[in-house]
Amino acid sequence: MPAVARILSRYDRERLEGFVAIAIDLMDLMDGDPDLEDDDPAGGNVEDERQMAEGEDYYRLPPRYGIDQTKGPINEIEAYRQHRRDMGCLG
């Protein structure tokens, strides 16, 4: 077991959490807090996929139902595909 792990294993979780919090604060003082930098002002993880604004993730096509409405909308696949196109996921 490396020396640091051997030393830290002597402490309970609460004390380790305190140590980690202090260590992170010290690193942030050294070179800034990356969580506060404005590299993604709208939020979300834009490197992974295109995202719509929060709360606006909806299907543009309204659902159409057949006689038996318990079976769900009959245009579900069409609405989903349009939604994906709106998000820029389909060509």
C-alpha positions in Angstrom: 0.0 0.0 0.0 1.5 3.4 -0.9 2.5 5.6 2.0 -0.3 8.2 1.4 -3.0 5.5 1.3 -1.5 3.9 4.5 -1.7 7.3 6.3 -5.2 8.2 5.0 -6.6 4.7 5.9 -6.2 5.6 9.6 -9.0 8.2 9.4 -12.8 7.8 9.2 -14.8 9.0 6.2 -15.8 12.3 7.8 -12.2 13.3 8.5 -11.2 12.2 5.0 -14.0 14.3 3.5 -12.8 17.3 5.4 -9.2 16.7 4.2 -10.3 16.4 0.6 -12.4 19.5 0.8 -9.5 21.5 2.2 -7.1 20.1 -0.5 -9.5 21.1 -3.3 -9.9 24.6 -1.8 -6.1 24.9 -1.7 -5.8 23.8 -5.3 -8.5 26.3 -6.4 -6.5 29.0 -4.6 -3.4 28.0 -6.6 -4.9 28.0 -10.1 -8.5 29.0 -10.0 -11.7 27.0 -9.6 -12.5 25.3 -13.0 -16.2 25.0 -11.9 -16.5 28.8 -11.9 -14.9 29.4 -15.3 -17.3 30.4 -18.0 -16.4 27.8 -20.6 -20.0 26.6 -20.8 -22.3 29.4 -19.8 -25.6 27.7 -20.8 -24.9 24.6 -18.7 -24.9 20.9 -19.6 -22.1 18.9 -21.3 -21.9 20.4 -24.8 -18.9 18.2 -25.7 -21.0 15.1 -25.6 -24.1 16.1 -27.5 -26.2 19.0 -28.6 -28.6 20.1 -25.9 -31.8 22.1 -25.9 -32.4 24.8 -23.3 -33.5 23.4 -20.0 -37.3 22.9 -19.8 -37.7 23.1 -23.5 -37.1 19.4 -24.2 -40.4 18.6 -25.9 -41.9 17.1 -29.0 -42.8 19.7 -31.6 -45.4 17.4 -33.2 -48.5 17.0 -31.0 -49.6 13.4 -30.4 -52.4 11.9 -32.5 -54.5 9.1 -31.1 -56.6 6.5 -32.7 -60.0 5.2 -31.4 -58.4 3.4 -28.5 -56.4 6.1 -26.7 -55.0 3.7 -24.2 -52.6 2.4 -26.9 -50.8 5.7 -27.0 -50.2 8.1 -29.9 -50.2 6.6 -33.4 -47.6 9.1 -34.5 -45.1 8.3 -31.7 -42.2 7.2 -34.0 -42.8 10.2 -36.4 -42.8 12.6 -33.4 -39.7 11.1 -31.9 -37.8 11.3 -35.2 -38.9 15.0 -35.6 -37.7 15.6 -32.1 -34.3 14.1 -32.8 -34.0 16.2 -36.0 -34.9 19.3 -34.0 -32.1 18.5 -31.6 -29.7 18.1 -34.5 -29.2 14.4 -34.0 -30.6 13.2 -37.3 -29.9 14.6 -40.8 
